[in-house]
Amino acid sequence: MEVNVPLEQGSSNEAIGKNIAELRQSGHPENQAVAIAMKTAGKSTSDSEVLISAAGIAFLSGDKVLLLKRGDGGDYPGHWAFPGGHVEPGESPMDAAVRECFEETGHLPTGTLRQIGFSDNGQVLFTTYGKVSEEFTPVLCDESTAWEWAKLDDLPEPLHPGTRMTLESGALDSIDPRKMNELDLARAMAAGELPSPQRYMNVWLFAIRITGTGVAYRRGADQFVFRDPSLYMNDEFLARCNGLITIAEHPEKNTLDSKEFSDRVIGSVFLPYLRPEISEVWGIAKIYDEVAAAVMLEHQLSTSPTVVFRDPAVNSTIKLDDGATLLIEGKPSLLDHVAICIKGVWDKGGPPTGVSTNNLQESNMTPEELKAKADAEAKEKADAEAKAKADSEAKAKADEEKIDKLMTAVDSLMKRIGDMEKEKADSAMSAEEKAKADAEAKEKEEAEAKAKADAEEKEREEKAKADAEETRRKIAELEARIPKELSDADYASMADAQARADEVFSAFGDSAPRPLNGESLVAYQKRLTTKLKGHSKAWKEIDLMKLDDGAFVIAQGQIYADAMSAAMHPTDLPANGLREIFKTDRAGRRMSEFVGSPNAWMADFKLPARLMQGISKEGK
């Protein structure tokens, strides 16, 4: 059994525990790690039965940590400790920590956990993981009797010895956003240990998508695009992303100039990273513009990169069977900027996902900043209440004056009622009926308008949903059709197809084009044959892309034969013209043949033409 991990020599439980942890981190299974560590210590594996592996999670929220009070059923009853428990056979310590946490608190931690501690008391090897989290309410099982989000400077007693050691060692500093600089925060965000965004001093840190790969749809150009993952999912491209400018919306032109830079820049990417599980390139961006950051926090936005191809020849275009266009991109010459936008191409028809906003708390504000923020909010609330009270008093006074004026007017009217009472009653009845009818008509009109607006909105939503679904379907179909990597057999078939076509193309003084990146064998053969079908009377008007494979094989053979016949007996050459044809014999020698009129070269060797004027019968 080969071990490439430096192990500590010695037979103490501390040395054995450290070696087990090192082996476990290097990828060895739990049982194997224990066996190697025991062998290094000169002990038999039966001795390892006294060593128990356990793991737990320290949840940190600001200046508080979650502690559970242990029940009477286990060790250290009545002591406060992190959620955790034994590692089951075949289980990693991290998996055990997550499982035990869920069993003891009802909370399932998401994202990545960071190991912040390891202890060995001679009987238990305990691995502690740290996780920054918002405060949640635990649902306790029968193993615990109480829980508390305890302040780090006011911890409950008695503490479990291992928990006390972890807390007093400062291990939580490694995951505490308040103790990190901007690079520490960015690395933790990229690793999934901290959510996005994070506030740091005068800047917001957002996780944003720089580019996706695979197939996407550009609605503005009505074009599908294939971006090869191998050109982007690598260290070289990551290096190109360092300092990438982040702007608000794309400029009218593809690239930034001095004015557009000044008008649109809101930040830059300073820690790019790969997300291989979804084949995308992401980065942590510093956003300095407060207005832009506020919009990114309030709305779910996306991103769109601008890449420039100095040589368009690195790209290729394929016409698909349904008439759509697929652009296969090559290696970009310039990565100009990444724009924050409402919806991006690399959302691939789905909802916007290019800006990660799964954390809206300023989790790394200092206590002084939090107090200042709370004081400002309290003052703002008090000012608003005072203004509302003043406005209410002013309104009450105005209403009182208005009522006085109305009462005066009523008194005046009452004096004039008299004999007009009956007529007024009749008019009032008529007016009441009219008002009722008008109200009903207005209500009906408003209901119809609302129903119409609701129907139109529903129709728009259904159409948008259908369009998005169709786009996703086409993208999935294209991704399935684009081969990820050609096998040796595929390469050989492509070469055979090119060689066969080259025999015909060379008869016209040309050569067969090479296969495009990502093009299938059948698509390549159809593209080659389409270029030659104009020489076949039977097939020149037929769309070869729509033929099934069996019919295409027949068409290909006839088209190649017709094209070769047309090349060998040309009718499109000028008078006395020749066409050179290149061929390669079995020995690999390149030969030239010519077709056309022999007069093109024989005319120079002929005597001038002589015409007979007549026959003389005299012997002169």
C-alpha positions as CSV (number, residue, x, y, z in Angstrom):
1,M,0.0,0.0,0.0
2,E,1.7,3.2,-1.2
3,V,1.5,6.2,1.1
4,N,2.7,9.6,-0.2
5,V,1.7,11.6,2.9
6,P,4.3,12.6,5.5
7,L,3.3,10.9,8.7
8,E,4.4,11.8,12.3
9,Q,6.5,9.2,14.0
10,G,5.4,7.9,17.4
11,S,2.9,5.7,19.1
12,S,1.0,8.2,21.2
13,N,-2.7,8.7,20.6
14,E,-2.0,12.3,19.5
15,A,0.4,11.1,16.8
16,I,-2.0,8.4,15.6
17,G,-4.9,10.9,15.5
18,K,-2.9,13.5,13.5
19,N,-1.8,10.8,11.0
20,I,-5.4,9.6,10.6
21,A,-6.5,13.1,9.9
22,E,-3.7,13.6,7.3
23,L,-4.5,10.3,5.6
24,R,-8.1,11.1,5.5
25,Q,-7.6,14.5,4.0
26,S,-5.3,13.0,1.3
27,G,-8.2,10.8,0.1
28,H,-7.8,7.5,2.0
29,P,-11.0,5.8,3.3
30,E,-11.5,5.9,7.0
31,N,-10.7,2.2,7.7
32,Q,-7.6,2.4,5.5
33,A,-6.4,5.6,7.2
34,V,-6.8,4.0,10.7
35,A,-4.9,0.9,9.5
36,I,-2.0,2.9,8.1
37,A,-1.7,5.1,11.1
38,M,-1.8,2.2,13.5
39,K,0.9,0.3,11.5
40,T,3.1,3.5,11.5
41,A,2.7,3.6,15.3
42,G,3.8,-0.1,15.5
43,K,0.4,-1.2,16.8
44,S,-2.1,-3.8,15.5
45,T,-5.4,-2.8,14.0
46,S,-7.2,-4.3,16.9
47,D,-5.7,-1.6,19.1
48,S,-7.6,1.0,17.0
49,E,-10.9,-0.2,18.2
50,V,-10.5,2.1,21.3
51,L,-10.3,5.2,19.0
52,I,-13.7,6.6,18.0
53,S,-14.1,9.1,15.2
54,A,-16.6,11.9,15.6
55,A,-17.3,15.2,13.9
56,G,-19.4,18.4,14.4
57,I,-20.1,21.8,13.0
58,A,-19.5,25.2,14.7
59,F,-22.2,27.6,13.3
60,L,-21.1,31.3,13.4
61,S,-23.5,34.2,13.0
62,G,-21.8,37.5,13.6
63,D,-20.5,37.4,17.2
64,K,-22.6,34.4,18.1
65,V,-22.1,30.6,18.0
66,L,-24.7,27.9,18.2
67,L,-24.3,25.6,21.2
68,L,-26.5,22.6,22.3
69,K,-26.9,21.5,25.9
70,R,-26.3,17.7,26.1
71,G,-28.8,15.4,27.7
72,D,-28.2,12.6,30.1
73,G,-27.8,9.9,27.5
74,G,-24.2,10.5,26.5
75,D,-20.9,11.7,27.7
76,Y,-20.6,15.1,29.4
77,P,-24.3,15.5,30.3
78,G,-25.4,19.0,30.9
79,H,-22.4,20.5,29.0
80,W,-22.7,22.9,26.1
81,A,-21.2,21.7,22.8
82,F,-21.3,22.0,19.0
83,P,-23.9,19.9,17.1
84,G,-22.1,16.6,16.2
85,G,-21.7,12.9,16.8
86,H,-20.0,9.6,15.7
87,V,-18.7,8.8,12.3
88,E,-20.5,5.8,11.0
89,P,-18.7,3.0,9.0
90,G,-18.1,4.0,5.4
91,E,-18.9,7.6,6.2
92,S,-16.5,10.6,5.9
93,P,-16.2,13.0,8.9
94,M,-17.8,15.8,6.8
95,D,-20.8,13.7,5.9
96,A,-21.1,12.6,9.5
97,A,-21.1,16.2,10.7
98,V,-23.8,17.2,8.2
99,R,-26.0,14.1,9.1
100,E,-25.6,14.6,12.9
101,C,-26.4,18.4,12.6
102,F,-29.6,17.6,10.7
103,E,-30.5,14.9,13.3
104,E,-29.8,17.2,16.3
105,T,-31.1,20.6,15.0
106,G,-33.3,19.9,12.0
107,H,-31.1,22.2,10.0
108,L,-29.4,21.0,6.8
109,P,-26.2,23.1,6.1
110,T,-25.6,24.0,2.5
111,G,-22.4,25.0,0.7
112,T,-18.9,24.0,1.7
113,L,-17.7,23.3,5.2
114,R,-14.2,24.3,6.3
115,Q,-12.3,22.2,8.7
116,I,-11.2,24.4,11.6
117,G,-10.1,22.0,14.3
118,F,-9.0,18.5,15.2
119,S,-8.7,17.1,18.7
120,D,-7.7,13.8,20.3
121,N,-8.3,13.0,24.0
122,G,-7.0,9.5,23.7
123,Q,-10.4,7.9,23.0
124,V,-12.2,10.2,20.5
125,L,-10.8,11.7,17.3
126,F,-13.0,14.8,16.8
127,T,-13.0,16.8,13.6
128,T,-14.6,20.3,13.8
129,Y,-16.0,22.1,10.8
130,G,-17.0,25.8,10.6
131,K,-19.9,27.3,8.8
132,V,-21.0,31.0,8.6
133,S,-24.8,31.1,8.8
134,E,-27.8,33.3,9.6
135,E,-29.4,32.4,12.9
136,F,-31.9,29.6,12.7
137,T,-34.2,28.0,15.2
138,P,-33.0,24.4,16.0
139,V,-35.5,21.6,16.3
140,L,-34.0,19.5,19.0
141,C,-33.9,15.7,19.3
142,D,-33.8,13.8,22.6
143,E,-30.0,14.0,22.7
144,S,-30.2,17.7,23.7
145,T,-32.2,19.7,26.3
146,A,-31.6,23.3,25.2
147,W,-29.9,25.5,22.6
148,E,-28.5,29.0,22.5
149,W,-26.9,31.4,20.0
150,A,-24.3,32.4,22.5
151,K,-22.1,35.5,22.3
152,L,-18.4,34.6,22.0
153,D,-17.6,36.9,25.0
154,D,-20.5,35.5,27.1
155,L,-20.5,31.7,26.7
156,P,-22.7,29.4,28.8
157,E,-21.1,27.0,31.3
158,P,-20.2,24.3,31.6
159,L,-18.6,23.9,28.2
160,H,-17.6,20.6,26.7
161,P,-13.7,20.4,26.9
162,G,-13.3,20.0,23.1
163,T,-15.7,22.9,22.4
164,R,-13.8,25.1,24.8
165,M,-10.5,24.2,23.2
166,T,-11.8,25.1,19.7
167,L,-13.3,28.4,20.9
168,E,-10.3,29.5,22.9
169,S,-7.9,28.6,20.1
170,G,-9.3,31.3,17.8
171,A,-10.2,28.6,15.2
172,L,-13.4,30.5,14.4
173,D,-11.3,33.4,13.1
174,S,-10.6,31.5,10.0
175,I,-14.3,31.6,8.9
176,D,-15.3,34.9,10.6
177,P,-15.9,37.5,7.9
178,R,-15.2,40.3,10.3
179,K,-11.6,39.0,10.7
180,M,-11.0,38.6,6.9
181,N,-9.6,41.0,4.3
182,E,-11.2,41.2,0.8
183,L,-9.2,38.4,-0.6
184,D,-10.0,36.1,2.3
185,L,-13.7,36.8,1.7
186,A,-13.4,36.3,-2.0
187,R,-11.7,32.9,-1.6
188,A,-14.4,31.8,0.9
189,M,-17.1,32.9,-1.5
190,A,-15.5,31.1,-4.4
191,A,-15.2,27.9,-2.2
192,G,-18.9,28.1,-1.3
193,E,-18.1,28.8,2.4
194,L,-19.6,32.3,2.3
195,P,-22.7,33.4,0.4
196,S,-22.7,36.3,-2.1
197,P,-22.7,39.3,-1.7
198,Q,-20.4,40.4,1.1
199,R,-19.9,44.0,2.2
200,Y,-16.3,44.9,2.9
201,M,-15.5,48.5,4.0
202,N,-16.3,50.7,0.9
203,V,-17.0,47.9,-1.6
204,W,-19.4,45.1,-2.3
205,L,-18.1,41.7,-3.3
206,F,-20.4,39.8,-5.7
207,A,-20.0,36.3,-7.3
208,I,-20.8,36.8,-11.0
209,R,-20.7,34.5,-14.0
210,I,-18.0,35.6,-16.5
211,T,-19.0,33.2,-19.3
212,G,-20.8,30.0,-19.8
213,T,-19.8,27.3,-22.3
214,G,-21.6,24.8,-24.5
215,V,-24.6,25.9,-26.6
216,A,-26.6,29.1,-26.1
217,Y,-29.1,31.2,-28.2
218,R,-28.5,34.8,-29.2
219,R,-32.1,36.1,-29.7
220,G,-31.0,39.4,-31.1
221,A,-29.0,37.7,-33.9
222,D,-31.4,34.7,-34.1
223,Q,-28.4,32.5,-33.9
224,F,-27.2,29.5,-31.8
225,V,-23.6,29.6,-30.6
226,F,-21.3,26.9,-29.4
227,R,-18.5,28.0,-27.0
228,D,-15.9,25.2,-26.6
229,P,-15.4,24.4,-22.9
230,S,-11.8,23.4,-23.5
231,L,-10.9,27.0,-24.6
232,Y,-12.4,28.6,-21.4
233,M,-12.2,26.1,-18.6
234,N,-8.5,26.4,-18.0
235,D,-5.9,28.4,-16.1
236,E,-4.9,30.5,-19.1
237,F,-8.4,31.9,-19.5
238,L,-8.6,32.5,-15.7
239,A,-5.4,34.6,-16.0
240,R,-7.0,36.7,-18.7
241,C,-10.0,37.4,-16.4
242,N,-7.9,39.1,-13.7
243,G,-8.9,42.8,-13.5
244,L,-11.8,42.2,-16.0
245,I,-13.9,45.4,-16.1
246,T,-17.5,45.1,-14.9
247,I,-20.0,47.5,-16.4
248,A,-23.7,48.3,-16.3
249,E,-25.3,47.1,-19.6
250,H,-23.4,46.8,-22.9
251,P,-22.4,49.9,-24.9
252,E,-23.8,50.4,-28.4
253,K,-20.4,49.2,-29.8
254,N,-19.0,45.9,-28.9
255,T,-16.0,47.2,-27.0
256,L,-15.4,50.0,-24.5
257,D,-13.8,53.3,-25.4
258,S,-12.8,56.1,-23.0
259,K,-16.2,57.7,-22.7
260,E,-18.1,54.4,-22.4
261,F,-15.6,53.3,-19.7
262,S,-16.2,56.5,-17.7
263,D,-20.0,56.2,-18.1
264,R,-20.5,52.5,-17.4
265,V,-17.8,51.1,-15.2
266,I,-19.0,49.9,-11.7
267,G,-16.2,47.6,-10.7
268,S,-13.8,44.8,-11.7
269,V,-13.2,41.1,-11.3
270,F,-10.3,40.3,-9.0
271,L,-10.7,36.5,-8.3
272,P,-11.8,34.4,-11.2
273,Y,-12.5,30.7,-10.7
274,L,-13.9,27.7,-12.4
275,R,-17.2,25.9,-11.7
276,P,-16.6,22.6,-13.5
277,E,-19.9,21.1,-12.3
278,I,-21.8,23.5,-14.6
279,S,-18.9,24.2,-17.1
280,E,-18.9,27.9,-16.4
281,V,-16.3,30.6,-15.5
282,W,-17.2,32.8,-12.5
283,G,-15.4,35.5,-10.6
284,I,-15.6,37.6,-7.5
285,A,-16.2,41.2,-8.6
286,K,-15.5,44.3,-6.5
287,I,-18.6,46.6,-7.1
288,Y,-17.8,50.2,-6.0
289,D,-20.9,51.9,-7.4
290,E,-23.5,52.0,-4.5
291,V,-26.4,52.6,-6.9
292,A,-25.4,49.6,-9.0
293,A,-24.9,47.4,-5.9
294,A,-28.3,48.4,-4.6
295,V,-30.0,47.4,-7.9
296,M,-28.0,44.1,-7.9
297,L,-29.2,43.4,-4.3
298,E,-32.8,44.2,-5.0
299,H,-33.3,42.5,-8.3
300,Q,-32.1,39.1,-9.7
301,L,-29.8,40.1,-12.6
302,S,-27.5,38.3,-14.9
303,T,-24.3,38.9,-16.8
304,S,-23.1,39.0,-20.4
305,P,-19.4,39.0,-21.5
306,T,-18.0,40.6,-24.7
307,V,-15.3,38.7,-26.5
308,V,-13.6,39.9,-29.7
309,F,-12.3,37.7,-32.5
310,R,-9.5,39.5,-34.4
311,D,-9.4,36.8,-37.0
312,P,-13.0,35.8,-37.9
313,A,-11.6,32.6,-39.6
314,V,-11.3,31.0,-36.2
315,N,-15.1,30.8,-36.1
316,S,-17.2,28.6,-38.3
317,T,-20.9,28.6,-39.2
318,I,-23.1,25.5,-39.8
319,K,-26.6,25.6,-41.3
320,L,-28.8,23.3,-39.3
321,D,-31.5,21.0,-40.7
322,D,-34.3,23.3,-39.5
323,G,-32.7,26.3,-41.2
324,A,-31.2,27.8,-38.0
325,T,-27.6,28.9,-37.8
326,L,-25.0,27.5,-35.4
327,L,-21.9,29.6,-34.8
328,I,-19.0,27.6,-33.5
329,E,-16.6,30.0,-31.8
330,G,-12.8,29.6,-31.8
331,K,-10.3,31.2,-29.3
332,P,-11.1,34.8,-28.6
333,S,-8.5,37.5,-29.1
334,L,-9.8,39.9,-26.5
335,L,-12.0,39.6,-23.4
336,D,-13.2,43.2,-23.2
337,H,-15.6,43.4,-20.3
338,V,-18.5,41.7,-18.5
339,A,-21.8,43.5,-18.3
340,I,-24.4,43.4,-15.6
341,C,-27.8,43.0,-17.4
342,I,-31.4,41.9,-16.9
343,K,-30.9,38.7,-18.8
344,G,-27.9,37.1,-20.4
345,V,-27.2,34.7,-23.3
346,W,-25.7,32.1,-20.9
347,D,-28.9,31.9,-18.9
348,K,-29.7,29.6,-21.8
349,G,-33.4,30.5,-21.9
350,G,-33.9,30.1,-18.2
351,P,-34.3,32.7,-15.5
352,P,-31.4,35.1,-14.8
353,T,-28.6,33.5,-12.8
354,G,-25.5,35.4,-13.6
355,V,-25.3,37.4,-10.4
356,S,-25.4,35.4,-7.1
357,T,-27.4,37.2,-4.5
358,N,-28.2,34.6,-1.9
359,N,-27.1,36.7,1.1
360,L,-28.5,40.2,1.7
361,Q,-27.0,40.7,5.2
362,E,-23.9,42.8,5.8
363,S,-22.4,39.9,7.7
364,N,-19.0,41.4,8.3
365,M,-20.0,44.7,9.8
366,T,-18.3,45.6,13.0
367,P,-20.3,46.1,16.2
368,E,-19.7,49.8,16.0
369,E,-21.0,49.8,12.4
370,L,-24.0,47.8,13.4
371,K,-24.8,50.2,16.3
372,A,-24.4,53.2,14.0
373,K,-26.7,51.6,11.4
374,A,-29.3,50.8,14.1
375,D,-29.1,54.3,15.5
376,A,-29.5,55.8,12.0
377,E,-32.5,53.6,11.4
378,A,-34.1,54.5,14.7
379,K,-33.6,58.2,14.1
380,E,-35.1,57.8,10.6
381,K,-38.1,56.0,12.1
382,A,-38.5,58.7,14.8
383,D,-38.3,61.5,12.2
384,A,-40.9,59.7,10.1
385,E,-43.2,59.3,13.1
386,A,-42.9,62.9,14.0
387,K,-43.6,64.1,10.5
388,A,-46.6,61.7,10.3
389,K,-47.9,63.2,13.6
390,A,-47.5,66.8,12.3
391,D,-49.1,66.0,9.0
392,S,-52.0,64.3,10.9
393,E,-52.6,67.3,13.1
394,A,-52.5,69.7,10.2
395,K,-55.0,67.5,8.3
396,A,-57.3,67.4,11.3
397,K,-57.3,71.2,11.6
398,A,-58.0,71.6,7.9
399,D,-60.8,69.0,8.1
400,E,-62.3,70.9,11.0
401,E,-62.3,74.2,9.0
402,K,-63.8,72.4,6.0
403,I,-66.6,70.9,8.2
404,D,-67.5,74.4,9.6
405,K,-67.8,75.8,6.1
406,L,-69.9,72.8,5.0
407,M,-72.3,73.2,7.9
408,T,-72.8,76.9,7.1
409,A,-73.6,76.0,3.5
410,V,-76.1,73.3,4.7
411,D,-77.9,75.8,6.9
412,S,-78.3,78.1,4.0
413,L,-79.6,75.3,1.8
414,M,-82.1,74.1,4.4
415,K,-83.8,77.5,4.4
416,R,-84.5,77.1,0.6
417,I,-86.0,73.6,0.7
418,G,-89.7,74.4,1.6
419,D,-92.1,73.8,-1.3
420,M,-89.4,72.1,-3.4
421,E,-89.2,69.1,-1.1
422,K,-91.4,66.8,-3.3
423,E,-89.7,67.8,-6.6
424,K,-86.4,67.4,-5.0
425,A,-87.3,63.9,-3.7
426,D,-88.3,62.9,-7.2
427,S,-85.1,64.4,-8.7
428,A,-83.1,62.7,-6.0
429,M,-84.7,59.3,-6.8
430,S,-83.9,59.8,-10.5
431,A,-80.3,61.0,-9.7
432,E,-79.8,58.0,-7.4
433,E,-80.9,55.6,-10.0
434,K,-78.7,57.2,-12.6
435,A,-75.7,57.2,-10.2
436,K,-76.4,53.6,-9.4
437,A,-76.5,52.7,-13.1
438,D,-73.4,54.8,-13.8
439,A,-71.6,53.0,-10.9
440,E,-72.6,49.6,-12.2
441,A,-71.6,50.5,-15.8
442,K,-68.2,51.8,-14.5
443,E,-67.7,48.7,-12.4
444,K,-68.6,46.5,-15.3
445,E,-66.2,48.4,-17.6
446,E,-63.4,48.2,-15.1
447,A,-64.0,44.5,-14.6
448,E,-63.9,43.9,-18.4
449,A,-60.7,46.1,-18.7
450,K,-59.1,44.1,-15.8
451,A,-60.1,40.8,-17.3
452,K,-58.7,41.9,-20.7
453,A,-55.5,43.1,-19.1
454,D,-55.2,39.9,-17.1
455,A,-55.8,37.8,-20.2
456,E,-53.2,39.8,-22.2
457,E,-50.7,39.5,-19.4
458,K,-51.4,35.7,-19.1
459,E,-51.0,35.4,-22.9
460,R,-47.6,37.3,-22.7
461,E,-46.4,35.2,-19.9
462,E,-47.4,31.9,-21.6
463,K,-45.8,33.1,-24.8
464,A,-42.6,34.1,-23.0
465,K,-42.6,30.7,-21.2
466,A,-43.2,28.9,-24.4
467,D,-40.4,30.8,-26.1
468,A,-38.0,30.1,-23.3
469,E,-38.9,26.4,-23.2
470,E,-38.4,26.2,-27.0
471,T,-35.0,27.9,-26.7
472,R,-34.0,25.5,-23.9
473,R,-35.2,22.5,-26.0
474,K,-33.1,23.7,-29.0
475,I,-30.1,24.3,-26.9
476,A,-30.4,20.8,-25.3
477,E,-30.8,19.3,-28.8
478,L,-27.8,21.0,-30.2
479,E,-25.6,20.1,-27.2
480,A,-26.6,16.5,-27.6
481,R,-25.7,16.7,-31.3
482,I,-22.3,18.3,-30.8
483,P,-19.7,15.6,-30.1
484,K,-17.5,16.3,-27.1
485,E,-14.5,14.5,-28.4
486,L,-13.9,12.5,-31.6
487,S,-12.7,8.9,-31.3
488,D,-10.0,7.4,-33.4
489,A,-12.7,5.8,-35.6
490,D,-14.4,9.1,-36.0
491,Y,-11.2,10.8,-37.0
492,A,-10.6,8.0,-39.6
493,S,-14.1,8.4,-41.0
494,M,-13.7,12.1,-41.3
495,A,-10.3,11.7,-43.1
496,D,-11.9,9.1,-45.5
497,A,-14.7,11.5,-46.3
498,Q,-12.4,14.3,-46.9
499,A,-10.1,12.2,-49.1
500,R,-13.0,10.9,-51.2
501,A,-14.3,14.4,-51.7
502,D,-10.9,15.8,-52.5
503,E,-10.6,13.5,-55.5
504,V,-13.6,15.3,-57.0
505,F,-12.7,18.8,-55.8
506,S,-9.2,18.5,-57.2
507,A,-10.7,17.8,-60.6
508,F,-11.9,21.4,-60.5
509,G,-8.5,22.7,-59.3
510,D,-9.8,23.0,-55.8
511,S,-9.5,21.0,-52.5
512,A,-12.1,19.7,-50.1
513,P,-12.7,21.9,-47.0
514,R,-11.7,20.5,-43.7
515,P,-14.3,19.3,-41.1
516,L,-15.5,22.1,-38.7
517,N,-15.0,21.9,-35.0
518,G,-17.9,19.9,-33.5
519,E,-19.3,18.9,-36.9
520,S,-20.7,15.3,-37.2
521,L,-19.6,12.9,-40.0
522,V,-23.0,13.0,-41.7
523,A,-23.2,16.8,-41.5
524,Y,-19.7,17.1,-42.9
525,Q,-20.5,14.7,-45.8
526,K,-23.7,16.7,-46.6
527,R,-21.8,20.0,-46.6
528,L,-19.2,18.6,-49.0
529,T,-21.8,17.1,-51.3
530,T,-23.9,20.3,-51.3
531,K,-20.9,22.2,-52.8
532,L,-20.9,19.7,-55.7
533,K,-24.6,19.1,-56.4
534,G,-24.7,22.0,-58.9
535,H,-23.0,19.6,-61.4
536,S,-25.8,17.0,-61.1
537,K,-29.0,17.7,-63.1
538,A,-30.9,15.2,-61.0
539,W,-29.9,16.6,-57.6
540,K,-29.0,20.2,-57.9
541,E,-32.5,21.5,-56.8
542,I,-32.8,19.0,-53.9
543,D,-32.1,20.1,-50.2
544,L,-29.6,17.4,-49.1
545,M,-29.9,18.4,-45.5
546,K,-33.4,17.1,-45.4
547,L,-32.6,13.6,-46.8
548,D,-32.4,10.6,-44.5
549,D,-29.1,8.7,-44.3
550,G,-30.2,6.0,-46.8
551,A,-31.3,8.4,-49.5
552,F,-28.3,10.6,-48.9
553,V,-25.8,7.8,-49.6
554,I,-27.5,7.3,-53.0
555,A,-27.5,11.0,-53.8
556,Q,-23.8,11.4,-52.7
557,G,-22.6,8.6,-55.1
558,Q,-24.5,10.1,-58.1
559,I,-23.5,13.7,-57.3
560,Y,-19.8,12.7,-57.0
561,A,-20.0,10.8,-60.3
562,D,-21.8,13.6,-62.1
563,A,-19.3,16.2,-60.8
564,M,-16.3,14.1,-61.9
565,S,-17.8,13.7,-65.3
566,A,-18.4,17.4,-65.6
567,A,-14.8,18.1,-64.5
568,M,-13.3,15.7,-67.1
569,H,-15.5,17.0,-69.9
570,P,-15.8,20.7,-69.0
571,T,-18.3,23.0,-70.8
572,D,-17.6,26.1,-68.8
573,L,-13.9,26.7,-70.0
574,P,-13.1,29.5,-72.3
575,A,-12.2,28.7,-75.9
576,N,-8.9,26.8,-76.1
577,G,-8.7,26.7,-72.3
578,L,-7.4,24.1,-70.0
579,R,-8.0,23.1,-66.3
580,E,-5.2,21.6,-64.3
581,I,-6.1,18.7,-62.1
582,F,-3.9,17.5,-59.2
583,K,-3.7,13.8,-58.3
584,T,-1.6,11.8,-55.9
585,D,-0.5,8.3,-56.9
586,R,0.0,5.3,-54.5
587,A,3.6,6.3,-53.9
588,G,2.4,9.7,-52.7
589,R,3.8,11.6,-55.8
590,R,1.8,14.6,-56.9
591,M,0.8,14.6,-60.5
592,S,-0.9,17.1,-62.8
593,E,-3.4,16.4,-65.6
594,F,-5.2,18.8,-67.8
595,V,-8.7,18.7,-69.4
596,G,-10.1,21.0,-72.0
597,S,-9.1,21.9,-75.6
598,P,-5.7,20.5,-76.8
599,N,-5.3,23.7,-79.0
600,A,-4.4,25.5,-75.8
601,W,-0.9,24.2,-76.1
602,M,-0.7,22.6,-79.6
603,A,-1.5,25.7,-81.5
604,D,2.0,27.1,-81.1
605,F,3.4,24.0,-82.9
606,K,1.1,24.1,-86.0
607,L,2.0,25.6,-89.4
608,P,-0.1,28.5,-90.5
609,A,-3.3,27.4,-92.1
610,R,-3.3,27.3,-95.9
611,L,-6.4,27.7,-98.1
612,M,-6.8,26.2,-101.6
613,Q,-7.7,28.8,-104.1
614,G,-8.1,26.3,-107.0
615,I,-6.5,23.7,-109.3
616,S,-4.5,24.7,-112.4
617,K,-4.8,22.3,-115.4
618,E,-1.9,23.9,-117.2
619,G,1.5,22.5,-116.6
620,K,2.9,25.8,-115.5
